[in-house]
């Protein structure tokens, strides 16, 4: 029978032999060892844990876990949420935040498509993760490039927030009611292309900065409206600013929009098994299907690409779009299949779009013509 003792830090340490079944009588607020445990009448009932996993539990609780994050209010909200989840699932664990300024935070006067795309928001944080300055990185999934650096992996995708975009207009009007010739602000080629396709009478102006900066520019400038991710507005308590939620049939979201990416070192014996406790199976499957679609198209911020996957019971449905920057042409298709084959569906949908002419659009945009 395993026992609990307290180390020098006062943190309970689980003592167990490999392959043993533990019945540890303790009062717990939450499942104390993620997927390896369940609360049962005041007990933690551990499934078979190896010595390596057990040492990982002990190490996780014995020294701080450092989360790397950008310093924007939204990024800090996301990192704080992950910290709270770790501390709730593993009481006694100390979690610290390390704020890292990325190139994307420094370059605010140039469109992302001209200075390197999405990777500008994650590279410095990933470098800190690779060299051990941080243990975990928290990103907005839509900021993640299609390829993950060698040595890193997506450790968890928590349950996804709403993926749709939201319109915020100065006078509360929906998109269809905004006056002809009005200026809409967005930093996204994807949003700009779909706006131009729906409302070619509108003008689209580049808009960079964090959420608060963009809202301030709307309130004080010449913009009639801006488009932002609905999830970020909700997380910041700004949902009341939304004039209209744009459904996917009106504006297809970015790949990964609304989801968080918890990135870790690959095969990290200390962090990996426990970050996995934050994973949401359906959200991960949907996001991985979308990312497979993006990866096959070799897309980034330089190309108007959209992809949105949904899981309904055993079925995964993925809708994808590739468009010209001026809103024409727009190539859009949808595929469905078993949820466990989401990534294969993503690859297949990309092939369908390439066969319908997306390849020509991508070649033209990537060549700079």
N, C-alpha and C positions, 0 to 999 in steps of 0.2 A: 504493500500500500504506500503510495507516494505521500510525502508530507510537504508542508509549507514552512519555510523559514524566512527570516528577514535578513537581508544583507546589510552592509554598513550604511547604505542609503535609506534603509527602512522599506525597500521594495520587496514584496513577496517573490520568492524564487521557487519555481516548480521543480520538484525532484522526481525524476521518473526514469526507469530503465527502458531501453529500446523495445518497442513493440508491446509495452505494457498498457493495460487499460486503467486509466486513472479515474477515481471518484473523489474529487477534492471538495470537502464540505467548507464552502466559504460563501459569504453573502456578496453578491456582485450586482452592480448597477446594470451591467450590460454583458454581452458575451465577451469574456475576457481574452479569448484567443481566436477571434475571428471565426473562420469557417471550421476550425478544428474543435469548436466547442458549441454547446447549447446550454441554456439555463434550464435546470430541471429540479424543481422543488428545493431551491437553495443550493444546488450543486453545480459545479462545472463538470460535465461529462466529456472527457477528451477522447477523440478518436485516436487511433494508433499514431503516435508521433515518434519520429526518429530522434536520435540524440542531436542530430544537426538542427532539426526544427526546434527542439527544446532549448538548445543553446541560443538559437535565434531569438526566442521569446525572452530569455534572460538578458541577452545583450541589448535588445530593443528597449527594455525597461531600465537597464542599468546606466545608459549614457544617452545624451540628448539626440533627438532626431532633428536634423537641420533641413528646412524646406527653403529652396531657392525660388524667388518670385520677382516679378517686376514691381515697381513701386507705385503704380497707379492705384487709385481707390478701388477699381474693380478687381485688379490683380490681387491686391491685398485682401479683399473680401473673399476671393476664391481660396487663397492660401490659408486664411483664418478658418474657413469652413473645413478644409482638409485637416488642419491642426485639431479642430474640435472633434472630428470624426475619429482620428487616431487616439486622442486622449479619452474619448468616451468608450471606445472598444478595448483599450489597453490602459486601464486606470493605473496611475503611477508613472506613466511615460512622460518624459519632459520633451516638449517639441518647441523648437525655436525657428524664427523666420530670418532669412538673410535676403535683403533687398539688393537686387542687381540691376543696374541700368544697361539696357540693350541699345544697339544702334538704332533700332526702330523708335526708341524713346528720344534719342538725340537729334535725329533728322526729321524735322516736322514741317519743312517748307518744300518738300519734294514728294510727288506721288510715289507710293511704294513700288509700283510697277517699274519705275525708273531707277530704283536704288537697290534692288535685290529681292523684293517680295517678302513673303511671310517669314522666312528664316531670320530676318532682322530682329524679330521679337523673341527669339529663343536661343540663338547661337551662344551668347555669353553665359546664359544659364546652363545650357548643356555642357559648356566647357567646365564650369564649376562642378557639375555633377560628375564628369569624367575624371577630374583630378582630385575628387574627394572633398572639396570645400563644402559641398552640400550633399545630403543623402537622398533627397527627393526634389523633383522640380514640378511645379504646378503651372500649367499653361491653359489658355483657351484652346480647345481642340482645333478650331478653325484657323489658328495661327500656326499650326504645325505643318512643316513641309511634308511632301509625300514620302520622302525617305527619312528614316531615323538613322543617326550616326552609328557606326559600329561601336559596340560596347554598351549601347543603351537600348531600352525597350519601353513600351507603354505598359506600366505595371497595373494600372486600373483605369477604367472609365466609369465613374459614378453615374447614378441615374441621371438621365439627360433632362435638362430644362427645355421649354418650348424652343423649337428650332427656327421659327419664322422671323422675318424682318418686321420692323414697325416704322410707320411714317409719323413724324412729329412736325406739324405745320404751325406757323406762327399764330394763325387764327382758328385752329382746330378743324380745318377742312380735310376731308378725305382726298385721296389722290385724284379721283375722277372730277372733283370740284375745284381743283386748283386752277387759277386763271392761266390762259394761254400765254406762253412766253415767260412764265415765272421761272426762277432759278432754284434748283434742288441741289443740296449739298451732299456729297458722298465721296469717300476715299476709295471705293470699291469699283473696279471695272465690271464685275459681275452685276452689281446693282445698277450701275450707269447704263450698261447695255440693255438690261431688261426695262429700265425706265424709258430709254429712247425707243425701244420696240413698242411699248404700250402707249407712250405719249410723246411722239416725235416733235410736238409743238413746244415741249418744255426744254429749258437749258439746264445742263448739268455742270456743276462747278466742283473742283476738287476740294476736299475738306479733310484735314488731318487733325490729330490731337485726341486726348482722352474724351470720355463721354461728357464730362462737365464742360470741357473746352468747346466741344461741338455745340452743346446746348447754348452756351453763352454767345457763340457766333450767330446762332439762329436768332436769339432774342435781341441782339444788338445790330445785326448786319442787314444785308440786302437779300438774304435767303428767304424764300417762301416756306421751305420745308427742308428737313434732313431725313435720312434713312439710317436707322441703327438696328442692331440685333435686339429683339425683344427680351431675350434672356438677361443680357447685361443690365437693361433698364430695370427689370424686376429685381435682380440681385441687389441693385443699389437703392431700391425703394423709390424708383422714379416712374413706375408704371402709369401713374396718373398723367404723365406728360404725353402719352401715346394718343395720337389723333385717329390712327387706324392700324389695326393689325393686318399685315399683308399676307394672305394665305399663299401656299406654295403654287397654286395655279396662277396667281398674279405675279409673284416673285419667288422663284425657287431659291432656297437658302444655300449658303456656302457649305461645302463638305465639312462636317463636324460641328456646325454651328449649334450653340446651346449646350454642348457637352464640354466637360473638363478632361484634360489629359494629365494623368499623374505619371510622370516619367521617372524611371529608376535605372540604375546600372543593371545590365543583364546578368542574371543568375546571382544576384546579390543575396548571400545566405542570411544576412541580418534583416534586410528590409523587404525583400521580395515577397515572402510568404504572408506578410502581414498587411502590406499595401493591397494585396489581392483581396483582403476582406472588404475593401471599399468598392470592389468591382460590381457592376450591374450587368448581368448577362445579356439582356436584350439590348441595352444601350451600347455595349461593346460590339455586339454583332452588327448592329445597324451602322455604327461608325466605321467599323472595319470594312464593311461592304462599300461604304462611300469612299473610304481611303483607297481601296483597291481600284475603284473606278478612276479616281484622281491620279493614282500612280501610273496606271496604264496610259492615261492621256498625257502624262508628264507635265501636268499643269501646275500653276502657281498663281500669284497675284498678277502676272503679266498677261493672263488669258482669262476672258470671261467664261468660267466653268462653274456650274452649280450641280449639286447632287444632294438628294434627300431620301433617306431610307426609313421605312416604317416596318415594325414587326407587329403582326396581328395574329396571335396564337402561334401556330406552326409556320406561318407564311411571312416571308420577307418581300417587300415591294420597294424597288429603288427607281427613282425618277432622276434622269440626268439631262443636262443641257450644256451645249457649247454655242456661243454666239460671237458675232463680229462686234467690235467695240462700238460701232455706230448703231447697233441694234438689229442689224441685218447681215447675213441670214441668222435665224435661230433654229438650231437643230435640237429637238427634244424627243426623248423616248422613255418608256417605262418597261421594266421587267419584274417578274415575280417568281418565287420559288421557295423551297424549304429554307427556314431560317438558319439552319446549320450550314448552309452553303452560301451565306451572304457574300463572302469575298469572291467566290466564283461568279456569282451573279453580277457583282461590280465589274469584274473583268469582261464578262460577256456583254454587258451594257455598253462599256467603252468601245468594244469592237463594233457593235451595232452603229453607234454614232460616228465612228471613224469611217465605216462603210457608207454612211449617208452623206458624207461631205465634211465632217468635222476635221478630218485630216487636212483638207485644204485651208480651212480657217486657221488651224494651229500652225501650219507651215508659214502662212502669210504673217501671222502675228509674231512668231518666233524669229522670223527673218528681219523684222522691223520695217517691212514694206507698207 
